[in-house]
Structures are given as C-alpha cells and as structure tokens.
Amino acid sequence: MSPAKEEAQSMSAVSLIASGPGDPDLMTVRASELLRHADIVICDADIVELAKATAGPDTEIEPAVDANGLPLTHSARAQRVAEEHDAGRRVVRLLSGDPVLDGALHIEVQALNDKDVPFEVVPGVSVVNGVPAYAGFGLTGGGSREVAVLDGADPDLDWSTYARSRVTLVIQNGAERAAALCHALIAAGRAESTPVAVTRAGCTIDQRTSVSTLAELPAVLKASKLSGPGLMVVGDVVLQRNVMSWFETKPLFGWRVLVPRTKEQAASLSDQLRSYGAVPVEVPTISVEPPRTPQQMDRAVQGLVTGRYEWVVFTSTNAVRAVCSRFSEYGLDARSFAGLKVAAIGEQTAAALRAFGVSPDLIPAGEQSSMGLLEEWPDYDSLVDPINRVFLPRADIATETLVAGMQERGWEVDDITAYRTVRASPPPAEIREAIKTGGFDAVLFTSSSTVRNLIGIAGKPHAVTSIACIGPQTAKTAEEHGLNVDVLASSPSVAQLAADLAEHGDSLRLAALEAGEVSWRPSRRRPASRRKAT
C-alpha cells in the first residue's frame, strides 16, 4: 500500500472538497488523492459526472438528493455524512463550484459541527481567478489596480462606490442581470466605454465569453441568444483578451469527436485531439480475437526462434501484441529477435515494438502503408541475405498487396493470420443516438473497415457531422455510404489526420467570427441537409 493511501485511510475527518470552476484537471493534488481513496463521495447533483471521473474505481458515488431527486436540506446532508463517518468509512463531501466564496462552506461546516463530525477543508481553484484565466485575461494590470468581488443579485449594492476606472469588478450572478448591471454602473458614473465580459459555463468545453462595453453589452448579449448563469467582469483588464485568449481559441474547442478505435489504439490520437480542445469519444468498431487455428502462428514463432526468417514485418500494433502474447506463453522475450531484421509500418507500431524491447530496422520514411514499405523494401540478394524468408503476422482480412510485392522482389513470405478482426458490439444507446442526430462534431475514419463497421453497429453519422478520412480509399468508402468527406489527411497517418481536422476546425472558427456567429461547432448548427460534394 502506498504511503499516500495509508495516510488517506488514517484520516478520521470528513473531507469537504470544492469542485472548482468546472475543469476536472483543476482539482488540487490533495483533492484528487482523497477522492481516489474515498469509500464514498456525497456530492451535489450537478457534479455527479465530475465525481465519477475523479473518484477511485471502487468508490461509491451518492448524489445529495432525496427520493424525488430534489437537493437534500443542509441538515439531511450532514446526517448522511455523519452516518457514513460513524460507520468508519472514508467520506468525501464534494461541493459544487466555489463554496468558500459563495458561503456554502460555512453552512456545511456548521451542520457538521452540530453533529460533532470532524472535518477538513480542501479548497479548489476559485471561480474568481479560474474563469477569467480561461476567458483570457487577468484581474489587474494596465490601469486596474484593485479588485472587488460582488454579488450581482444583491439589491442593496451602492454602485457609486465602484465607479472608479482603476477598480476591476468581478460580479458573481452577473450574467443573467448583465443588462441591468450595465445601466446601474453607467448611472453611477462608470464610463460607457468601459470594457466588460460575460463568461458562461466557465472552464468547460461549453464556455462562451461575450465581450463589449457597458453601453453596448445589453445589445450584444441579446443578439448572442446565450442564457444561463455566469461571471461578469468589468474593467480595462478585459482588453488583455486580445493577446491572452487561449482556451476558446483552440481549433477544435468544445468539439465532440468520435474516434472509432479501441482505447489502446486511440490513446495517442485522443491525447492529440484534447490538445486541440476537443473531447474525444472512443467507440471500438472491431474486436480483435485470436486465430481460429493457432497452429500456424505457433510454428511461425518457433521458426522465428530457430532462425527460419531473415525479416519479421509488423503492419499494426495488433500484430505486435499477438506475437508478444505468443512469446509470453512460451516464456520468451525480446532477446529472441536477435539477428533478425524487423520492419514496422507506422510510428505507433514501432512504439509498440520498442515497448517490448525491439528496435525496428526499417520504418517507411514516406507513406505509412504497405505501398510505402514496398517502396523501400530491398530485393533479395543471396550474397547479402543468407535466408530469403519473411514472417508476416497479420489480420485475417489483410490484402495481398504486401505479400505480392515482396515475392516480386525475390522473397518467400509466410503470411500468417496472427489475429482476427470481427465487428464489435454496438455502442450504448446514447452514443448511437448522438451519431445519428448530429451530437458529434466530427468522426475520424482511419480505414475503410471503420466506416463500414461504424455504420453497421451504430448507424450513419448525421449530415452535419464533419467527416475526416485518413486516405483516398477510406474517403471513397465513406462516399459510397453517402457521407460527405470534409477532411482528407494530407498524409496517411492518424497524427496528420487529427492535425488536418484541427486546421479545418480553425477555418470554421475564423469564418464564424467574421460572420458574427457565436458558435462554430458543427453540432450546434444541424441544418436539415448538406450539399453533396461534387
């Protein structure tokens, strides 16, 4: 057991944790540690998903609501916390937002005190500085020297106190009353030209910031048609957004991107998409299974060890896993590759080999495909190569292009079925519904089979969804299924496919801004149909 876990288990106090402004990555290290090792998390109803994403795999998540789904009273919440604490469980009370700022923390603590429950407080990133930072500006600088944090719902505020231009105003509950607050500040003497920003859903993929002046903001907000609570910031600091905006300007900001691959295959691709601001959703379209008859594979692995082959060629990470799995069954390791030449198609395949301890001798410098490998594949030369045989572990549905090309160059190829690919089970109903109704902004297709299989298990993506394909053959298959291809990778790699989708997203974002539109996400537009590409 780790020291951190032992410490967490030894804690007898209930942990009161602030969830922060919205982004799970803004949770403090302390909060993350306590959540991972908690027995139960009692959380506000609006952050159940956040609790699930940050708690440990065995942690019980309990929304603080009654049988009708209504929020429990402070006393009832404290009673549940006390019951779990007295039962000897490690309890986390996860509070929504910024309870230190909005007063909720004091109420929670008082209720626990009334029941003699010990507690500790783990504050999070404050809405006051978190949301402005994600909106693209600080709270001081330039002419601003002071910061005042106000409650926009307070009817007794004397706005004349805050009429000075050097004071930055951070107004909670300001978004829904923004028009009235603008009028009140102007009436109190604040200049009509004072910059102002309203940010809704701060620090989440749905964040939207409206920027204007006190005089013009009411009209801007009305035209934007945005609604809901949010933070209002008044002062010259808002102008810092011109150079500091980083979150909402990501090329795929807020896009839900469907990645029809397994988690293992999609790991690096999903990380790349997140760096562009997207939310990747991984949906496997194939299931990888062992060959029906393993004897061929067993003989090939034995031949690899006994010196039957000059080359071993890996065309995918699945092939690497299949061979490594056989090695493990025989008690072998990477040393058995000594003296062999190893080729790999694709950097991910090469990375999987390196993780096993094998460094590829040949990776195509150009196109990462069978044709790309054949362009660099040597002719057989009996003076150079003592053995003329190649071990090619592949999927059962692989094409014969690679085998034929090697044979033309004088090599004998043992083309062995190392694994089978079968159509995966359908994804959950909500995923299928989102695919068919335009709930995804984009779909990345990395092969023709992913096109056919996705449509087979989940239905055809909605016409509004951007379709991105890794190569011409994949694009042809997509078009044959009635899809309009928006992005064709400039080179056939998943990294380039994601980069080209990001460039496409950025062009949509810039076009929307020029047109005065608030959102550039395809899923927010949902036209009845799109013109078929010619």
N, C-alpha and C positions, 0 to 999 in steps of 0.2 A: 504494500500500500504506500502511495506517495505521501511525503510529509504534508503536502497541501491538503490531501484528503483526510489525513489523520487530524490535522488542525480543524478542518471543517466539521468532522464528526465530533470533536471535543467541544464544539461551541454549544452552549445551552441556550443562548439568546435567540429570539426570533430575529431574522434579518429583514429589515424594511429597505427595499431597494427601489430606487427611482428608475423608471424605464428610459427616461431621456426624451429627446425631441422626435425620435422616430426611427432612425437608422440603427439596426441591431449592432452594427460594428462600433457604435459609440458607447456601448455598455462598458463600464470600467472593468479592469482586470479583476478586482475584488468581487464585483457583482457576478462576473462570468464564472468565477471559481465557486462561489456559493450556489449559484443556480445549477451548475453541473453536479454538485454533490448533495443537493437537497432531496429529501424524501417526498416533500410535497410543496408545490408552489400555488399559493392562493392569490389569484391575480384579478385585476379589473377586467371587465368583459371585453373592452376594446383592444386588449393586448394579449389575448389568448394565443394567437399565432406567434407573436414575439416570444412568449413563454415557451412554446413548443420548440421554437428554433434555437433557443439558448439553454434550455434545461438539459439535464442528463437523460440518457435513453430510458432509464428506469424510474425517472421522476414522475410523480402523479401531478397532473395539472388540473386545478379546480377553479373555475370562474366564480367570482364572488357575487353570485346571483341566487335568487330564490327559485322556487319550483316554476314560477311563471316567467323566468328569465329577467326579472327586474333586479336592479342592484340591491344588495343587502344593506341594511342600515349599519351605521358605524358600530353599534353595539353588537349586532349579529355577526359582523365580520370579525370583531375582536373575539367573540365567543368561539367561532370556528378555529381561529388561530390558537386560542388558548387550549381548546380540546386537543388539537394535534400536538401542541407543545407538551402538554401534560402527559400525552401518550408516549413521549420520548422520541418523537420524530424531529428531524431537522426541517424547520419550517422557514420558507421564504414568503414574505408578503410583497408581491410585485405591484407597485403603484404606477399608474399611467402618468406620463408627462413629467412635470417638474413640481413635485409635491412640496419641496422646500419653498418654492416661490408662490404657489397658489394657495398655501395654507392647509392642504390636505394632510401633510405630515403631522402637524400639531394635533389634528383631530384623531388621527390613527394612534399616535403615541398616548394621548390622553385615555383613549378607550382601552389600550393595553395596560396602562398604569392602573386603571380601575379594576383590572382582573389580575394584578400582580404578576404580569408576564414580563420577564426581562427582554430587552431588545437592543439591537444595534442599528445604526442608520448608515446606508451606503448611498450617498448622493450620486447623481449622474451628471452628464453634461447638461447645463442649463439651456432652456429654450431661449433665454435672453441672449446668449452668445452663440449657441449652436445654429439657430435658424438664420441669423444674419450672416454667419460664416458660410453656410451653404447657399445663401442668396447672393453672396459675392461682395460683401462689404463688412468693414469693422464698425465699431461704435464711437471711436474718436479719431481725430486726425483732421488736418486742414483747419477749418475754423471751429470745429467742435472740440470742446474741452471738458464737458460734463455730460453725464448720462443720467436720465431719470426714467425709472421703470414705473409705469402707471397701469391702472386697470380701466380700460375704456368703458366698462359697464358702470363705473362709479358716477352717479348723477351729481355728486357734490364737488367734483373737481373744479378748482379755480384755474382755468386755462391761462389766465393772465400771468400766472407765476412761471409759465413755460413759454412765454412769447420770445425770449431771447434767442438769437440765432445760434449762439455757441452751445446750446443745450440740445443733445440728441435725445429724442423721446422714443422709448420702446414701450409700445402700448399693447398689453395683453387684451384679448377680446376686442381687438380693434377692427378686424376685417369686416364684420357684419355691420358695424356702425361707422365705417370709414367716412362716408359722405357727411354725416352729421358732425363727426370729429373735425373734419377739414373746415367746415363752416365755423365751428366753435373756435378753432385756433386762429383763423383769419380774423374773426370778430374780436379776439383777444389781443390782436396786434402782430401775430406772426405773418411774415411776408407771404403773399400769394405765390411767389415763385419758389418757395421752399421745397426742395425735393422730398418725396415721400414714396415709400414702398410698402406694398401689402403682400405678404407671403402666406399662402395657404398650403396645408399638408407639408410643412417644412421638414426637411431631412428625409423625405421619402421619394419614391420614384414618381409620385403624383404631384410633387412640389411645383407650384407655379407662382411667379412673382410679377406683380403689376407695378410699374414704376411711372411716376408722373410728378406733378406739382400739387400743392394744396388746392390751387384753383381748378385744376383740370382732372384730378383723380376721380371725382364722382362720375364724370362722363366716361373716363377710361374703364372704370370698373363695370359700369352699365353695359358698355359695348363688349366687354370680355365675356359676359354671361357666366362668370365664375361666382360661386357662392360657398358658404361654409365658414367655419371659424379660421382664424389665422392671426398672425402678428403684424402689427403696423409700426413702421419705423419712420420717424420724421427728422430730417436734418441733412446737412451737406454730405454726410458720410455715405448717403445712398449713391452719390456720384462715383464712389470708388468701384461700383459695379462695372463700370466701363472697362476696367483693367483687371478686376479681381474675380469676375464671374467665372466659375469653373465647373459647377455641378450641372446646372440646367443647360450648359452649352456643350455637354458631351454629345458626340454624334448620334448615339443611339439612346439618349437619355429617356428612361422610362419605358423603352420598348420591351415587350414580352416576345422573346424569340424562341421558337420551337426548335429543338435540336434532336432530330430523330436518331439518336445513338444511345448506347448504354452509358452509364455513369463512368465506367472505366475508359471507354473510348472518348467520351466528351469532356474529360476533366480539363485539359489544357485549352480546348476550344471555349468552354464555358467561362474559364478564367479570363480569356481574352475578351469575350463579349462583355463581361462585367466591367472590364477596364474602359470600355466604350460607353458605359452607363446602362447597359441592357440587363434584363432579368432573364437568364436562360432557363428554359424548362426542358429537361431531358426526358424523352419518350423513346424507349427502345422499340425498334421496328423488327428486329430479328433476334432470335435466341440462338446462341452458339451451343451445339451439342457434340459429343464425341462421335466418331465414325461408327457406322453400324457394325462393321467388322474391323477390329483393331489390329488384326494380324499384319497387314501391310505396314502400318505405322510402326509396330514393334520390330519388324525385320529391318526397316529403314533406320531406326535408331540404333539397332545393333550393328548395322553396316557402317553407320557413321563412326561408331567407336572403333570398329576393326579396320578402318582405312579403306572402305569401299568407294568413298567420294572424294573428289577434288574441291567441289564447291557445295555450299548449302545456301539456298536463296529463300529469304523471308519476304513475303509480299504484304504482310499485315501483322499487327500486334496479336491478333488471334492465333496466327501461325506460330508466333514466338511462344505464346502461352501454352499452346498444345504440345510443342516439343519440350519445353521446360517441364511441363507436367509429367511427361513420359520419363524425362531424366530423373525427376524426383522419385518416381515409382521404382526406378532401377538403382537408386542411391548414387546417381551420377551428378556431376556439377560442370561448371564452365570449362574445367580443365580438359574435358573430353573433346573440346573444339580445337585443341592444339594441333597445328599442322594443317588445319582446314582453312579454306578461303570462304569468307562469309559476305553475302550481299544482302542489302536491305532496301526496300522501296519505301520512302517516306521517313521523315525525321522521327515521327512517333514510333515507328517500327524499330528504327535504330536506337532510340532511347530505351525501349523495352529490352533490347538485346544488351545494352550497356548495363542496365539494372541487374541483368543476370550474370554480368561479368564478361561479356563478349563484345569486343570492339569490331564493328563491320569493316571489311576491307574495301567494299565498294558501295557507295550510295550515289544514285544518279545526280549529276550536277544540275541537270535541267529539269525536264518534266518528271514528276514523281509518279510514274506509271510503268506498266510493262513495256510500253514502247520506249519510254525514257531509259529504262535499264538496258534494253536491247541495243540502243544507240551506242552504249559504252561497253557492251558485252564483248569479250575477246573471242577471236576464233580459236578453235582447239589447235594446239601445236604440240605434237608428241615430244619434241625436244625440250619444251618448257614444262609441260604438264604430264606427269607420269601417269595420271589417271584421267579418263575422259568422261567421268560420270558426275552428274549433278543431282543432289537431293532437293526436291521442290515440294515442301509441305504446304498444302493449300486447302481452300474451301471446296466443297463438293460441286459448287456451281461456277467455279472459275472458268474463264475462257481459255482457249488453246493457243492464243497468240504468243505467249511467252515460251511455251514448250516448242512450238514450231520454229520460232526464231532461233532458239538455242540449237536445235537439231540442224538447222541450215548452216550453223557455224561449226558443225562437226562434233557436237556434244551429245552424249546419251543422257536422257533425263528420266529419273524416277519421279514421276508426277504422282504424289501420294495424297490421298484425302486425309488431312490431319484433323478436320473438324467439319461438321455440317451446319449450315445456316437454315433455320426454319423461321417461319413468320411468328413474331411474338404475339402474346395475348393482347387484346385491346386495352388501351389505357383507361383510367377511370372515366366515368360518365361526364364529369365536369370538364375534363380535358377534351373529350370528343365534341362536346357542345361548343367549347371555345374555338376549336379548329373549324367547325362548320359555320359558326356565326360571326367570325371576324374578331374573336377575342385575342388572337395573336397578331402582332405587328409584322412578323416575318417568320419564314420557315427556311432552314438551311438544309438543302439536299446534297449529300456527299456521294451519292451513287444512284444509278437507275433503280436498284432494288429498294432503296429507301423511299423513292417516290411511290413505287407500286405497293410496297408493304404498308406505308403510312395510310395511303388511300384505302387499302384493303382492310385495315384494322380500325381506322378512325374516321374515314370519310375524306372528301376533297376539301382542301383549305378554301375559305371564303375568298371571293374575288378581291376584297380589299387588302388581303394579306400580301406583303411583299414576298416574292419567291426568289430565292438565291440558289444557284446551282454551281457545282464545282467544275463542271466541264461541259463541252458541247453534247456528248452523248446523254448525260443526265438531263440537260436542258431539253433535248429532243424528246426524251421520255416524259418530262413534265408537260410539254406542249401537247404530246399525244393524249395526255389525260385531261386536256382542257385548261391547263394552267398558263397564265401569262408570266413569263420569266422577266423579272426586273433587274436581276444582277447575275452576271456570268463572270466567274472568277477569272482574273487576268492571267493566273497560272494555277494549275490544278493541285492546290494544297488547301487544307482546311484553314490554315492561318491566313492565307491570302483571301479566301472566301469571306472570312469574318471582316478582314480589313476593307474589302470592296463593299460589303454591306454597310460598314460604318461610313464610307465615303458617300454611298447612296443616301444614308440617313442624314448626313450633314447637309447634302444638297437640298433635301426636303425641308430641313430646319431653316436654312437660309432663305429658301423660296417663301416659306410660310411667314417668316419675319418681315420680308419685303412686302408681302401682301397684307400685313397687319393681322395675321391669324395668331391665335394663342397657342394652338397645339399642332404639331406636325406628325404625330403618331398615326400611322395608317388605321389602327383600330378605332381611333376617335372619329374617323370620317365616315366609314361604312356607306359608300354610295351603293345604289341598287346594282350597278354593274360597272365593269371597266371595259374600255375599248380593247378589243383583241389586238395584240401586236401583229403587225404585218411583216 
